[in-house]
Amino acid sequence: MAGTKVVSDIAGKVWKIEAAAGTAVAKDDVVLILESMKMEIPVTAPCAGTVTEIYYKEGEVVGEGDVVAVIG
């Protein structure tokens, strides 16, 4: 897994993917939104680049500390 990992800070369900594979992002752009405890939690890009991989689909459950995407 080359590139920069995008990591979830909290467990939750993927509510919406904002940046699919192939999407260019800037640092702090929202990659996906998690739903946890009836709140929407954005997971942001730690750096600028292009999203090369998304590991979860909308509706899937993510654990705290899970790698959810990679930016190349």
Backbone as a printed PyTorch tensor [residue, N CA C, xyz], in Angstrom:
tensor([[[  0.8490,  -1.1670,   0.0000],
         [  0.0000,   0.0000,   0.0000],
         [  0.9010,   1.2390,   0.0000]],

        [[  1.3170,   1.6730,  -1.1750],
         [  2.1390,   2.8730,  -1.2940],
         [  1.2380,   4.0990,  -1.2370]],

        [[  1.7610,   5.1900,  -0.7510],
         [  0.9740,   6.4120,  -0.6530],
         [  0.6820,   6.7480,   0.7920]],

        [[ -0.0780,   7.7950,   0.9770],
         [ -0.4420,   8.2580,   2.3140],
         [ -1.7780,   7.6670,   2.7230]],

        [[ -1.8040,   7.0840,   3.9060],
         [ -3.0240,   6.4520,   4.4010],
         [ -3.9870,   7.4970,   4.9620]],

        [[ -5.2650,   7.3100,   4.6750],
         [ -6.3300,   8.1120,   5.2730],
         [ -6.9550,   7.2250,   6.3470]],

        [[ -6.8750,   7.6570,   7.5970],
         [ -7.2650,   6.8240,   8.7360],
         [ -8.4840,   7.4160,   9.4400]],

        [[ -9.3910,   6.5450,   9.8430],
         [-10.5800,   6.9630,  10.5950],
         [-10.2140,   7.1800,  12.0600]],

        [[-10.6550,   8.3020,  12.6170],
         [-10.4020,   8.5920,  14.0320],
         [-11.4650,   8.0050,  14.9450]],

        [[-12.5370,   7.4670,  14.3480],
         [-13.6710,   6.9840,  15.1330],
         [-14.3320,   5.8250,  14.3910]],

        [[-14.9700,   4.9480,  15.1290],
         [-15.7350,   3.8570,  14.5130],
         [-17.0820,   4.3940,  14.0530]],

        [[-17.5640,   3.8690,  12.9490],
         [-18.8660,   4.2920,  12.4540],
         [-19.1840,   3.6470,  11.1290]],

        [[-20.3080,   4.0220,  10.5650],
         [-20.7400,   3.4970,   9.2790],
         [-20.4620,   4.5400,   8.2020]],

        [[-19.9480,   4.0900,   7.0530],
         [-19.7010,   5.0210,   5.9550],
         [-21.0470,   5.5220,   5.4550]],

        [[-21.2760,   6.8140,   5.6330],
         [-22.5350,   7.4270,   5.2260],
         [-22.4530,   7.9000,   3.7760]],

        [[-21.3100,   8.5370,   3.4200],
         [-21.1720,   9.0510,   2.0600],
         [-19.6970,   9.1360,   1.6740]],

        [[-19.3920,   8.6900,   0.4720],
         [-18.0390,   8.8340,  -0.0650],
         [-18.0120,  10.1280,  -0.8760]],

        [[-17.1380,  11.0300,  -0.4800],
         [-17.0360,  12.3340,  -1.1340],
         [-15.9780,  12.3570,  -2.2350]],

        [[-14.9540,  11.5180,  -2.1280],
         [-13.8500,  11.5160,  -3.1000],
         [-13.5530,  10.0770,  -3.5160]],

        [[-14.0410,   9.6900,  -4.6790],
         [-13.8180,   8.3330,  -5.1920],
         [-12.3850,   8.2040,  -5.7030]],

        [[-11.9740,   6.9790,  -5.9610],
         [-10.6510,   6.7320,  -6.5390],
         [-10.5220,   7.5380,  -7.8220]],

        [[ -9.3800,   8.2170,  -7.9700],
         [ -9.1290,   9.0400,  -9.1380],
         [ -9.4230,  10.5160,  -8.9080]],

        [[-10.0020,  10.8470,  -7.7620],
         [-10.3410,  12.2290,  -7.4500],
         [ -9.1380,  12.9540,  -6.8430]],

        [[ -8.8330,  14.1450,  -7.3480],
         [ -7.7810,  14.9770,  -6.7650],
         [ -8.3380,  15.6610,  -5.5240]],

        [[ -7.5410,  15.6770,  -4.4600],
         [ -7.9520,  16.3150,  -3.2090],
         [ -6.8400,  17.2290,  -2.7060]],

        [[ -7.2380,  18.2480,  -1.9650],
         [ -6.3020,  19.1180,  -1.2650],
         [ -6.2340,  18.6570,   0.1880]],

        [[ -5.1920,  19.0820,   0.8880],
         [ -5.0860,  18.7490,   2.3070],
         [ -6.3510,  19.2430,   3.0120]],

        [[ -6.9160,  18.4070,   3.8560],
         [ -8.1170,  18.6800,   4.6550],
         [ -9.4320,  18.6030,   3.8820]],

        [[ -9.4010,  18.2250,   2.5860],
         [-10.6510,  17.9540,   1.8700],
         [-11.3090,  16.7150,   2.4710]],

        [[-12.6260,  16.6740,   2.4640],
         [-13.3580,  15.5230,   2.9950],
         [-13.2810,  14.3740,   1.9890]],

        [[-12.8180,  13.2170,   2.4510],
         [-12.7420,  12.0160,   1.6170],
         [-14.0240,  11.2110,   1.7580]],

        [[-14.4750,  11.0360,   2.9900],
         [-15.7480,  10.3620,   3.2300],
         [-16.3340,  10.8360,   4.5420]],

        [[-17.6170,  10.5420,   4.7180],
         [-18.3240,  10.9460,   5.9370],
         [-18.8200,   9.6940,   6.6410]],

        [[-18.5070,   9.6170,   7.9290],
         [-18.9740,   8.5120,   8.7570],
         [-20.1790,   8.9630,   9.5570]],

        [[-21.0490,   8.0140,   9.8660],
         [-22.1560,   8.2630,  10.7790],
         [-21.8590,   7.4830,  12.0490]],

        [[-21.8060,   8.1990,  13.1600],
         [-21.5230,   7.5670,  14.4470],
         [-22.2830,   8.3210,  15.5260]],

        [[-22.9900,   7.6040,  16.3530],
         [-23.7610,   8.1920,  17.4540],
         [-24.6960,   9.2910,  16.9280]],

        [[-25.3250,   9.0400,  15.7750],
         [-26.2760,   9.9540,  15.1360],
         [-25.6320,  11.2780,  14.7230]],

        [[-24.3120,  11.2640,  14.5470],
         [-23.5860,  12.4520,  14.0900],
         [-22.8510,  12.1100,  12.8030]],

        [[-22.6400,  13.1080,  11.9630],
         [-21.8600,  12.9290,  10.7430],
         [-20.4380,  13.4090,  11.0200]],

        [[-19.4710,  12.5170,  10.8160],
         [-18.0740,  12.8040,  11.1130],
         [-17.2750,  12.7820,   9.8120]],

        [[-16.7070,  13.9160,   9.3790],
         [-15.9040,  13.9060,   8.1540],
         [-14.5330,  13.2850,   8.4000]],

        [[-14.0700,  12.4970,   7.4360],
         [-12.7080,  11.9580,   7.4420],
         [-11.9910,  12.7150,   6.3260]],

        [[-10.9350,  13.4290,   6.6900],
         [-10.2940,  14.3390,   5.7470],
         [ -8.9440,  13.8270,   5.2480]],

        [[ -8.5230,  14.3820,   4.1210],
         [ -7.2380,  14.0320,   3.5150],
         [ -6.1010,  14.6370,   4.3330]],

        [[ -5.0950,  13.8320,   4.6980],
         [ -3.9700,  14.3610,   5.4660],
         [ -2.9740,  15.1350,   4.5960]],

        [[ -3.1380,  15.0480,   3.2720],
         [ -2.2320,  15.7290,   2.3460],
         [ -2.9400,  15.9140,   1.0030]],

        [[ -2.3430,  16.6920,   0.1370],
         [ -2.8770,  16.8570,  -1.2190],
         [ -2.4130,  15.6890,  -2.0860]],

        [[ -3.2010,  15.3620,  -3.0950],
         [ -2.8490,  14.2810,  -4.0140],
         [ -4.0910,  13.7480,  -4.6980]],

        [[ -3.9760,  12.5380,  -5.1800],
         [ -5.0980,  11.8730,  -5.8440],
         [ -5.4650,  10.6230,  -5.0580]],

        [[ -6.7480,  10.4610,  -4.7950],
         [ -7.2030,   9.2510,  -4.1000],
         [ -6.9540,   8.0710,  -5.0360]],

        [[ -6.1550,   7.1190,  -4.5790],
         [ -5.8470,   5.9530,  -5.4130],
         [ -6.6860,   4.7380,  -5.0460]],

        [[ -7.1020,   4.6740,  -3.7760],
         [ -7.9130,   3.5320,  -3.3380],
         [ -8.8840,   3.9690,  -2.2460]],

        [[-10.0840,   3.4180,  -2.3000],
         [-11.0720,   3.5460,  -1.2240],
         [-11.3690,   2.1160,  -0.7860]],

        [[-11.2290,   1.8420,   0.5020],
         [-11.3640,   0.4750,   0.9960],
         [-12.7570,   0.0960,   1.4840]],

        [[-13.6540,   1.0590,   1.6000],
         [-14.9960,   0.7780,   2.1040],
         [-16.0380,   1.3290,   1.1490]],

        [[-17.2330,   0.7510,   1.2120],
         [-18.3750,   1.2200,   0.4310],
         [-19.3600,   1.8700,   1.3880]],

        [[-20.2420,   2.6880,   0.8410],
         [-21.2750,   3.2950,   1.6690],
         [-22.0900,   2.2030,   2.3590]],

        [[-22.3270,   2.3830,   3.6500],
         [-23.0750,   1.4120,   4.4320],
         [-22.2070,   0.4470,   5.2130]],

        [[-20.9150,   0.3490,   4.8750],
         [-20.0280,  -0.5660,   5.6000],
         [-19.5260,   0.0810,   6.8870]],

        [[-19.1800,  -0.7550,   7.8520],
         [-18.7250,  -0.2930,   9.1660],
         [-17.2020,  -0.1950,   9.1790]],

        [[-16.7220,   0.9310,   9.7210],
         [-15.2970,   1.2290,   9.8380],
         [-14.9390,   1.2380,  11.3170]],

        [[-13.8000,   0.6810,  11.6600],
         [-13.3320,   0.7140,  13.0340],
         [-12.4040,   1.8980,  13.2760]],

        [[-12.2730,   2.3050,  14.5210],
         [-11.3470,   3.3830,  14.8630],
         [ -9.9260,   2.9760,  14.4800]],

        [[ -9.2280,   3.8300,  13.7590],
         [ -7.8600,   3.5480,  13.3460],
         [ -7.7510,   2.7840,  12.0430]],

        [[ -8.8830,   2.4120,  11.4400],
         [ -8.8480,   1.6970,  10.1510],
         [ -8.4040,   2.6180,   9.0290]],

        [[ -7.6330,   2.0630,   8.0970],
         [ -7.2630,   2.7920,   6.8960],
         [ -8.4650,   2.7250,   5.9520]],

        [[ -9.0060,   3.8890,   5.5790],
         [-10.2060,   3.9160,   4.7510],
         [ -9.8990,   4.2290,   3.2900]],

        [[ -8.7360,   4.8480,   3.0510],
         [ -8.3580,   5.2240,   1.6860],
         [ -6.8620,   5.4660,   1.6160]],

        [[ -6.3640,   5.6240,   0.3870],
         [ -4.9430,   5.9440,   0.1700],
         [ -4.8830,   7.0980,  -0.8270]],

        [[ -3.9910,   8.0320,  -0.5340],
         [ -3.7400,   9.1620,  -1.4410],
         [ -2.3330,   9.0120,  -1.9920]],

        [[ -2.2230,   9.0530,  -3.3210],
         [ -0.9220,   8.8860,  -3.9610],
         [ -0.3840,  10.1810,  -4.4750]]])
